[in-house]
Amino acid sequence: MNQDKNKSMQTSDQNLMSDDEIKLTDELIVSYLQEHPEFFNRQGEFVTSLRLPDHQRGTISLVERQLSQQRLKIHNLEEEITQLMVIANQNEQLFTLYSDLYLRLLDCTTAAELLDCLHQATTQLLSLDALKLWLVKPTEINHSSLVNNDCAEIIESRLSKDEYYFGRLQQSEQELIFSESSAGSVVLVRLTHNQEDIGFLAISSQDAEHFDPRMDTLLLSQFKKLVAKLLHQHLY
């Protein structure tokens, strides 16, 4: 009888211990190691002998894993620096190109000469597909870059709230502006002078990803102000 009672008490104690046990999780282990960094100093032999699974080399030591991670970080940083240098170089080239273009635009004496200069800069210097200009008020000037179709709905739908539109156009919109459809991308630039709408510039690229809504508009903002002012001077 006493033996049964003792066994029952032992079982009860074991159950209590089981209920009180803390289940180890990754979070608990990480928290402990963060709070007790001296653990690795106390367990130097364990750290040295610790082997970690590696997809390429089977198993490696903790030191090898740390070195591998550091090499990866350095490689990623080098790639980021290279990309930043490429972007900086491209921005410098664009800045120089825009600066030269501004001087050429200022030297234009007629609207036709201005459009010639814009078309050449777009298609030759920037290697883009086409440039078109739609004017709110009709003009007697005859130029291949001028859009003769009525694009009032396009400026209303694409540029009523924004100064720019980047991306793809519907086929009907492409045909109104460029007289043909394209799988590429465009930028529409709303031209205003003294809060009065002059029209919009449309520049196209064969690359569907070239004109992206995330593009920076700092240089484009200065460009559109100058073009709008010069067009207003030569046309009206």
Secondary structure, DSSP 4 states (H G I P E B T S, - for coil): -HHHHHHHHHHHHHHHHHHHPPPP-HHHHHHHHHH-TTHHHHTHHHHHH-EEEETTTEEEEHHHHHHHHHHHHHHHHHHHHHHHHHHHHHHHHHHHHHHHHHHHHHH--SHHHHHHHHHHIIIIIS--SEEEEEESS--S---TTB--S--HHHHHHHHSS-SEEEE---HHHHHHHHSS--SSEEEEEEEEETTEEEEEEEEEES-TTTS-TT---HHHHHHHHHHHHHHHHHH-
